[in-house]
Amino acid sequence: MATIDWEQFNENFQYYDKETIQEVIKDFFEESEQRMANLEQNIANCDFEKLAFNAHSLKSVVGNFMAPKPYELTRKLEEMAKQKSSDDIHVVFVDLKQQIFELMAELREYLSTN
């Protein structure tokens, strides 16, 4: 199953030229490793304030790509951080890492065909 809702993706980026879309995707690739490392460090340190901020930031970026599963997981991580709840937080983070990996694979495919 696709990570990205391509109909919504195309609607979201309908007013952007090809180069701008490619640049947005490439920026996401460049930032993703550090973003995920920050989340992992925030979880390890039980730094819920930074975790909420970093999850919210990633949620905004993922939202641009119309990827409902990663979006929902970042929303959930943000909410857990706001509630200072560490129950199952590692499970959510592992699921998020997998979804980000799948999102990036789909975006790479998109770049190779557009």
N, C-alpha and C positions, 0 to 999 in steps of 0.2 A: 504494500500500500504506500502511496506517495506521502511524503512528509509535508509537501507543499500543496496547498490548494491552488492549482495553476490558474483556474478561472479568476480567483480573487487576486492572485499575484499579478496577472496581466491587467486587471482593472486598476490595481493599486499603482502600477507603473506605466499606465497608458499615456501619460503626458511627458514621459521622460524619453530621451533618445537612448539608443543602444549603448553608447559610451558611458553615459551617466549610470545606467543600470549596472554595467560591468564594473565601474569604479566602486559603487556601493557594495557589490558582492565581494570585490577584492579587499576592500576595507574590512569587511566582516571576517574574511579569512585571516587577515593580518592581526586582527584584534582577538580572535576567538581563543587562541591558546592562553593568552594572558588573562582574559576574562574568566575562563574556566579555572585557571590556577588561583586567581583571586577568590573565587567562590570556595574552592577546596580549602584554601588557607583560612578563610573566614569560618568555615565549618569546623576545621580542626581547632581553631582558637576560641570557638564559641563566641565569636564576635558578631552578635546578631544585628547590631546597628549597621556595620559594614556589609554584612550579608544581605540585609534588606535593600540597601542602596545598590549593591552590585547585581543582585537578582533583578531589581526593577530596571536597571540600565540594560541588562541583557534582554529582558522581556520586551523592552521597547524596540531593540534592534531586531529581534526574532519576529516581532509583530509585523515589521516591514515586509517580510518574506511570506506572510500568510501561511505560516506553519503552525497549525493548531496544537499539535502534541508538544513540541518544545515550548510554545507560548504558555500552555497550561502548566507545564512543569516549572517554568520560571515563576509564574504567578503563585504556584503552590509553595515554592521555596521562599519567595518573598513573604508570603503570608505566615509561613512557619517562623521565619525570622522575626517578624513583627510581634508574634505571640511568644517568642522565645521558647519555641517548642523544638526539641531535638529528636523527638520520637520519629523514627523512620526517615530522618533527614538524609542519612547516607543512602538509603534506597532511592529516594527522590533524586539525589544528585547523580547517582549511577545511571538511572533512567534518563536524566537530562543529558549526561555526557553521550549516551548512545544516540539520543535523538539529535543532538547537535552534529554528531558524526554523520548521521543519515542526511540531515539537512545540507551539510557541506557537500556530501556526495551528489545530491540532486542539483545543487547550485553549480558544481563543477561540470556536470553533464550539460546543464543549461549553457554555461559559458562555451563549452566545446561545440555546441550546435547553433549558437547565435553569434 
